[in-house]
Amino acid sequence: MANFNIIIEKDEEGYYVSEVVGLPGCHTQAKSMDELIERTKEAIDLSLFINQ
């Protein structure tokens, strides 16, 4: 299992936005932090699958 650093910000509309460092184009957003973490994990899985 790999570890990734993520950058989390809150945008002007109140959404949390994450960007995965080291995986270009791997980002997502959600209204809650819990949902953001789950979506980020899914985005990482998808990014790794596509780039195989």
Phi and psi restraints in degrees (range 20) as a CNS / XPLOR table:
assign (resid 1 and name C) (resid 2 and name N)
       (resid 2 and name CA) (resid 2 and name C) 1.0 -90.2 20.0 2
assign (resid 2 and name N) (resid 2 and name CA)
       (resid 2 and name C) (resid 3 and name N) 1.0 153.0 20.0 2
assign (resid 2 and name C) (resid 3 and name N)
       (resid 3 and name CA) (resid 3 and name C) 1.0 -108.3 20.0 2
assign (resid 3 and name N) (resid 3 and name CA)
       (resid 3 and name C) (resid 4 and name N) 1.0 140.6 20.0 2
assign (resid 3 and name C) (resid 4 and name N)
       (resid 4 and name CA) (resid 4 and name C) 1.0 -129.1 20.0 2
assign (resid 4 and name N) (resid 4 and name CA)
       (resid 4 and name C) (resid 5 and name N) 1.0 145.8 20.0 2
assign (resid 4 and name C) (resid 5 and name N)
       (resid 5 and name CA) (resid 5 and name C) 1.0 -88.2 20.0 2
assign (resid 5 and name N) (resid 5 and name CA)
       (resid 5 and name C) (resid 6 and name N) 1.0 140.5 20.0 2
assign (resid 5 and name C) (resid 6 and name N)
       (resid 6 and name CA) (resid 6 and name C) 1.0 -127.3 20.0 2
assign (resid 6 and name N) (resid 6 and name CA)
       (resid 6 and name C) (resid 7 and name N) 1.0 149.7 20.0 2
assign (resid 6 and name C) (resid 7 and name N)
       (resid 7 and name CA) (resid 7 and name C) 1.0 -106.9 20.0 2
assign (resid 7 and name N) (resid 7 and name CA)
       (resid 7 and name C) (resid 8 and name N) 1.0 127.4 20.0 2
assign (resid 7 and name C) (resid 8 and name N)
       (resid 8 and name CA) (resid 8 and name C) 1.0 -118.7 20.0 2
assign (resid 8 and name N) (resid 8 and name CA)
       (resid 8 and name C) (resid 9 and name N) 1.0 130.6 20.0 2
assign (resid 8 and name C) (resid 9 and name N)
       (resid 9 and name CA) (resid 9 and name C) 1.0 -133.1 20.0 2
assign (resid 9 and name N) (resid 9 and name CA)
       (resid 9 and name C) (resid 10 and name N) 1.0 160.8 20.0 2
assign (resid 9 and name C) (resid 10 and name N)
       (resid 10 and name CA) (resid 10 and name C) 1.0 -112.3 20.0 2
assign (resid 10 and name N) (resid 10 and name CA)
       (resid 10 and name C) (resid 11 and name N) 1.0 124.2 20.0 2
assign (resid 10 and name C) (resid 11 and name N)
       (resid 11 and name CA) (resid 11 and name C) 1.0 -83.3 20.0 2
assign (resid 11 and name N) (resid 11 and name CA)
       (resid 11 and name C) (resid 12 and name N) 1.0 177.7 20.0 2
assign (resid 11 and name C) (resid 12 and name N)
       (resid 12 and name CA) (resid 12 and name C) 1.0 -68.4 20.0 2
assign (resid 12 and name N) (resid 12 and name CA)
       (resid 12 and name C) (resid 13 and name N) 1.0 -15.8 20.0 2
assign (resid 12 and name C) (resid 13 and name N)
       (resid 13 and name CA) (resid 13 and name C) 1.0 -95.6 20.0 2
assign (resid 13 and name N) (resid 13 and name CA)
       (resid 13 and name C) (resid 14 and name N) 1.0 1.9 20.0 2
assign (resid 13 and name C) (resid 14 and name N)
       (resid 14 and name CA) (resid 14 and name C) 1.0 93.6 20.0 2
assign (resid 14 and name N) (resid 14 and name CA)
       (resid 14 and name C) (resid 15 and name N) 1.0 3.2 20.0 2
assign (resid 14 and name C) (resid 15 and name N)
       (resid 15 and name CA) (resid 15 and name C) 1.0 -83.7 20.0 2
assign (resid 15 and name N) (resid 15 and name CA)
       (resid 15 and name C) (resid 16 and name N) 1.0 144.6 20.0 2
assign (resid 15 and name C) (resid 16 and name N)
       (resid 16 and name CA) (resid 16 and name C) 1.0 -87.1 20.0 2
assign (resid 16 and name N) (resid 16 and name CA)
       (resid 16 and name C) (resid 17 and name N) 1.0 136.6 20.0 2
assign (resid 16 and name C) (resid 17 and name N)
       (resid 17 and name CA) (resid 17 and name C) 1.0 -126.1 20.0 2
assign (resid 17 and name N) (resid 17 and name CA)
       (resid 17 and name C) (resid 18 and name N) 1.0 130.7 20.0 2
assign (resid 17 and name C) (resid 18 and name N)
       (resid 18 and name CA) (resid 18 and name C) 1.0 -118.0 20.0 2
assign (resid 18 and name N) (resid 18 and name CA)
       (resid 18 and name C) (resid 19 and name N) 1.0 145.5 20.0 2
assign (resid 18 and name C) (resid 19 and name N)
       (resid 19 and name CA) (resid 19 and name C) 1.0 -129.1 20.0 2
assign (resid 19 and name N) (resid 19 and name CA)
       (resid 19 and name C) (resid 20 and name N) 1.0 131.0 20.0 2
assign (resid 19 and name C) (resid 20 and name N)
       (resid 20 and name CA) (resid 20 and name C) 1.0 -91.5 20.0 2
assign (resid 20 and name N) (resid 20 and name CA)
       (resid 20 and name C) (resid 21 and name N) 1.0 118.2 20.0 2
assign (resid 20 and name C) (resid 21 and name N)
       (resid 21 and name CA) (resid 21 and name C) 1.0 -68.4 20.0 2
assign (resid 21 and name N) (resid 21 and name CA)
       (resid 21 and name C) (resid 22 and name N) 1.0 130.0 20.0 2
assign (resid 21 and name C) (resid 22 and name N)
       (resid 22 and name CA) (resid 22 and name C) 1.0 93.3 20.0 2
assign (resid 22 and name N) (resid 22 and name CA)
       (resid 22 and name C) (resid 23 and name N) 1.0 -6.9 20.0 2
assign (resid 22 and name C) (resid 23 and name N)
       (resid 23 and name CA) (resid 23 and name C) 1.0 -123.8 20.0 2
assign (resid 23 and name N) (resid 23 and name CA)
       (resid 23 and name C) (resid 24 and name N) 1.0 88.9 20.0 2
assign (resid 23 and name C) (resid 24 and name N)
       (resid 24 and name CA) (resid 24 and name C) 1.0 -54.3 20.0 2
assign (resid 24 and name N) (resid 24 and name CA)
       (resid 24 and name C) (resid 25 and name N) 1.0 133.3 20.0 2
assign (resid 24 and name C) (resid 25 and name N)
       (resid 25 and name CA) (resid 25 and name C) 1.0 80.7 20.0 2
assign (resid 25 and name N) (resid 25 and name CA)
       (resid 25 and name C) (resid 26 and name N) 1.0 3.0 20.0 2
assign (resid 25 and name C) (resid 26 and name N)
       (resid 26 and name CA) (resid 26 and name C) 1.0 -95.2 20.0 2
assign (resid 26 and name N) (resid 26 and name CA)
       (resid 26 and name C) (resid 27 and name N) 1.0 100.1 20.0 2
assign (resid 26 and name C) (resid 27 and name N)
       (resid 27 and name CA) (resid 27 and name C) 1.0 -153.0 20.0 2
assign (resid 27 and name N) (resid 27 and name CA)
       (resid 27 and name C) (resid 28 and name N) 1.0 161.9 20.0 2
assign (resid 27 and name C) (resid 28 and name N)
       (resid 28 and name CA) (resid 28 and name C) 1.0 -158.8 20.0 2
assign (resid 28 and name N) (resid 28 and name CA)
       (resid 28 and name C) (resid 29 and name N) 1.0 176.8 20.0 2
assign (resid 28 and name C) (resid 29 and name N)
       (resid 29 and name CA) (resid 29 and name C) 1.0 -146.9 20.0 2
assign (resid 29 and name N) (resid 29 and name CA)
       (resid 29 and name C) (resid 30 and name N) 1.0 159.3 20.0 2
assign (resid 29 and name C) (resid 30 and name N)
       (resid 30 and name CA) (resid 30 and name C) 1.0 -162.7 20.0 2
assign (resid 30 and name N) (resid 30 and name CA)
       (resid 30 and name C) (resid 31 and name N) 1.0 163.9 20.0 2
assign (resid 30 and name C) (resid 31 and name N)
       (resid 31 and name CA) (resid 31 and name C) 1.0 -78.2 20.0 2
assign (resid 31 and name N) (resid 31 and name CA)
       (resid 31 and name C) (resid 32 and name N) 1.0 -30.3 20.0 2
assign (resid 31 and name C) (resid 32 and name N)
       (resid 32 and name CA) (resid 32 and name C) 1.0 -119.5 20.0 2
assign (resid 32 and name N) (resid 32 and name CA)
       (resid 32 and name C) (resid 33 and name N) 1.0 158.0 20.0 2
assign (resid 32 and name C) (resid 33 and name N)
       (resid 33 and name CA) (resid 33 and name C) 1.0 -66.5 20.0 2
assign (resid 33 and name N) (resid 33 and name CA)
       (resid 33 and name C) (resid 34 and name N) 1.0 -40.2 20.0 2
assign (resid 33 and name C) (resid 34 and name N)
       (resid 34 and name CA) (resid 34 and name C) 1.0 -60.0 20.0 2
assign (resid 34 and name N) (resid 34 and name CA)
       (resid 34 and name C) (resid 35 and name N) 1.0 -46.3 20.0 2
assign (resid 34 and name C) (resid 35 and name N)
       (resid 35 and name CA) (resid 35 and name C) 1.0 -65.2 20.0 2
assign (resid 35 and name N) (resid 35 and name CA)
       (resid 35 and name C) (resid 36 and name N) 1.0 -37.1 20.0 2
assign (resid 35 and name C) (resid 36 and name N)
       (resid 36 and name CA) (resid 36 and name C) 1.0 -62.6 20.0 2
assign (resid 36 and name N) (resid 36 and name CA)
       (resid 36 and name C) (resid 37 and name N) 1.0 -43.1 20.0 2
assign (resid 36 and name C) (resid 37 and name N)
       (resid 37 and name CA) (resid 37 and name C) 1.0 -62.7 20.0 2
assign (resid 37 and name N) (resid 37 and name CA)
       (resid 37 and name C) (resid 38 and name N) 1.0 -44.3 20.0 2
assign (resid 37 and name C) (resid 38 and name N)
       (resid 38 and name CA) (resid 38 and name C) 1.0 -62.4 20.0 2
assign (resid 38 and name N) (resid 38 and name CA)
       (resid 38 and name C) (resid 39 and name N) 1.0 -45.1 20.0 2
assign (resid 38 and name C) (resid 39 and name N)
       (resid 39 and name CA) (resid 39 and name C) 1.0 -65.3 20.0 2
assign (resid 39 and name N) (resid 39 and name CA)
       (resid 39 and name C) (resid 40 and name N) 1.0 -35.6 20.0 2
assign (resid 39 and name C) (resid 40 and name N)
       (resid 40 and name CA) (resid 40 and name C) 1.0 -65.5 20.0 2
assign (resid 40 and name N) (resid 40 and name CA)
       (resid 40 and name C) (resid 41 and name N) 1.0 -42.6 20.0 2
assign (resid 40 and name C) (resid 41 and name N)
       (resid 41 and name CA) (resid 41 and name C) 1.0 -59.8 20.0 2
assign (resid 41 and name N) (resid 41 and name CA)
       (resid 41 and name C) (resid 42 and name N) 1.0 -43.0 20.0 2
assign (resid 41 and name C) (resid 42 and name N)
       (resid 42 and name CA) (resid 42 and name C) 1.0 -63.4 20.0 2
assign (resid 42 and name N) (resid 42 and name CA)
       (resid 42 and name C) (resid 43 and name N) 1.0 -41.5 20.0 2
assign (resid 42 and name C) (resid 43 and name N)
       (resid 43 and name CA) (resid 43 and name C) 1.0 -63.8 20.0 2
assign (resid 43 and name N) (resid 43 and name CA)
       (resid 43 and name C) (resid 44 and name N) 1.0 -39.5 20.0 2
assign (resid 43 and name C) (resid 44 and name N)
       (resid 44 and name CA) (resid 44 and name C) 1.0 -63.9 20.0 2
assign (resid 44 and name N) (resid 44 and name CA)
       (resid 44 and name C) (resid 45 and name N) 1.0 -47.7 20.0 2
assign (resid 44 and name C) (resid 45 and name N)
       (resid 45 and name CA) (resid 45 and name C) 1.0 -57.3 20.0 2
assign (resid 45 and name N) (resid 45 and name CA)
       (resid 45 and name C) (resid 46 and name N) 1.0 -46.1 20.0 2
assign (resid 45 and name C) (resid 46 and name N)
       (resid 46 and name CA) (resid 46 and name C) 1.0 -65.0 20.0 2
assign (resid 46 and name N) (resid 46 and name CA)
       (resid 46 and name C) (resid 47 and name N) 1.0 -42.8 20.0 2
assign (resid 46 and name C) (resid 47 and name N)
       (resid 47 and name CA) (resid 47 and name C) 1.0 -62.1 20.0 2
assign (resid 47 and name N) (resid 47 and name CA)
       (resid 47 and name C) (resid 48 and name N) 1.0 -42.8 20.0 2
assign (resid 47 and name C) (resid 48 and name N)
       (resid 48 and name CA) (resid 48 and name C) 1.0 -67.5 20.0 2
assign (resid 48 and name N) (resid 48 and name CA)
       (resid 48 and name C) (resid 49 and name N) 1.0 -37.6 20.0 2
assign (resid 48 and name C) (resid 49 and name N)
       (resid 49 and name CA) (resid 49 and name C) 1.0 -66.0 20.0 2
assign (resid 49 and name N) (resid 49 and name CA)
       (resid 49 and name C) (resid 50 and name N) 1.0 -45.1 20.0 2
assign (resid 49 and name C) (resid 50 and name N)
       (resid 50 and name CA) (resid 50 and name C) 1.0 -65.9 20.0 2
assign (resid 50 and name N) (resid 50 and name CA)
       (resid 50 and name C) (resid 51 and name N) 1.0 -35.7 20.0 2
assign (resid 50 and name C) (resid 51 and name N)
       (resid 51 and name CA) (resid 51 and name C) 1.0 -89.8 20.0 2
assign (resid 51 and name N) (resid 51 and name CA)
       (resid 51 and name C) (resid 52 and name N) 1.0 13.7 20.0 2
